[in-house]
Amino acid sequence: MSDPDVSQFTTVFRASEPPKVKRNRQPISCIGCQKRKSRCDRRQPCGACEKRGEDGACRFGPASASATGNFNRAEVQSRLTRLEQLVRELAEQQNPDRDIKDRNDRHVGSQEGAEDCGLDMSYRGPTSWFALVESIHDIQNSLQTEEDEQSTISGATREPDLVCGDLPPVTTDEVLRTLPERQDVDKLITAYFDAKFVALPFLHVNQFRRRYDKFWESPASTSMLWVSILFSILSCGVTIAGVKGISLSSRLGPHDSKAYMAMAARCLHSGHYHKAKAMSVEAVVMHTHARNIQKQDGDSTIWVLHGVAVRLAQRQGYHRDATKISPNITPFEAEMRRRVWFVIESYDVLFSYQQGMPSIIHNDSCDAGRPINMADDDFDEDSVTLIPRPHTEPLPILALITKSAMIPLFRRIMKHALGVQPETLPSVTMLGKELDEWYETIPYCLKYRSVRYTSFSDANHTIFHRVMLELMYHMSRCALYRSCLGGGGQSNICSLAVNACRESSLKMLDIHIEIDRELQSGGRLHEDRFMVSSLTLHGFLIAAMIICLELNDCQSMRQVSRPIIHPQDRAHRINVLRASQQLWAARSTTSSDASHASRVLKAMLNKVESPHSSFSESQTVSTSMPETATSEKPHQKPGGDAQHPADILGYQPMDVYTANVDELLPLETFFNDTEGLDWVCGRGRAAEDRWAVN
């Protein structure tokens, strides 16, 4: 007999639970209304199914019937007929453009939400099966509940971020504790937007101000992606304020700039940027931009981050014409999308050029269009039409529009320079012609002129924009014609290519010398020296290496095949390299790239100036600076004894772009034996073949 005290627990510790009694209640709605969770009038067919054209699919039965998907033949035929009708209606749409007023009216309801977090938009091309599924309203409705459940499940588990790392999430209280005082935040933001050469064009000043005020009113309701943009701006602002000497109530320095940049990364992670949410593209680009400003050397991590930005932008359709994405995109949003895409494709090709890699973006997959020549005060979120200004005033956006016309051509030149198959002469000639035509289309107000001859009323950012466009032209020429260097060919084609490459290299070195002089204390650009980034200096480094290559080839070739160089021309090139070497040496304490470049140039100079040079004395001239060059002293450092290399050479000034130099051979013996050293891909006979007429 069981213990009465134990018998009461005999049903508690069973191995299996007792069977539950389920109510087998017959549903009163049709299967279609159950799935759509809509009201059913219980007729056969019901009114809801009649309105949707699904008379044959309206039937009543147990709820499990719809879950199993065992539809009868009539229902399947009805759905296929409906699908065919939808596809036919999509094909017959010939007027995607809507009246602008109607679009704005439809957009009014969502304007307040867009004010804080932007417009969530997902783009998928026609090769994606999602594109077909999303066009079928019935299937989309039936899958909506399931997708919501899956997103909830996937959001429950936190996956590590391979780009930003496994960063802890950010709370609103932590954001407020990290921010400096409100008045300092205002000054840093102002410093950023006043730096026209550094400020990215897709942040509209007036729109940002409204969102900024709302952030202080309700920080908890602000998107973390927008907060990430704010911290990236503060990171840039601290650097600018330190250079310009802007007074702040808080003592902010480089460590604070890096701290704000790290907080921007954490906000990116907390905002789930990888899910292609609204403002995720802008936040990633701003964070990468802030990192680039902090860097003195080339950084492949920045290149990788921009690759992420490219994919996010493509995921949201930034590479496509806004009118083809959605009729609900307002003119203001369309212009901002064009500006975002310009920044992305510009950085994609330039950082790829710096790393010696092909760009991610392809010309034949983009139709976003160029930005419109308007200042931020010319349009706003409620603008119905966008009226561009004439190309007569050097607005920052005009320089970017001119640059945007160059980007597709630069991509094609990069494809030529990095291609595994040699380009034919007609294609190279065509690229060179298009490059010259673009150069001629630069507006007069943005044509390059020496800083010495620039009007005192011209802003410094205008000077940098002029230099940027000039450098883009010469960098492209060097990339296009560099494959012919070192080939030893004497054909007219190779001679013209070598001359063009040399001229552009010397021009860039002249610009380097002049800009560096103006960046020194007392120079016109001294307070804006933060504008010179690692990316900016890359072209100068390439130009110096090209001159090194040419001098090295002339020195190592046999007498019979050596190209003829006038002694004065050779002396001039050596003088330019010596000045360039001094500039890189001055930067070597803060930049590993500059230190390496300085040692490479010094080794090259030691070789070409060596008394054991294969040149005879009759072929060489003294490489010391001519006295006439030192008689003119246009600029000296206040209180300084040593002259700047530009003053010694008598050169005139220009702007900048930087590079990353990989570790090479030991520099002590780098240029001692260059027989097996391949400076450029495709030298020798292969270089001649690249220019063969196909």
Summary of the structure (lengths in Angstrom):
residues: 694
radius of gyration: 32.4
end to end distance: 104.7
largest distance: 125.1
contacts: 2084
relative contact order: 0.07
helix: 59%
strand: 0%
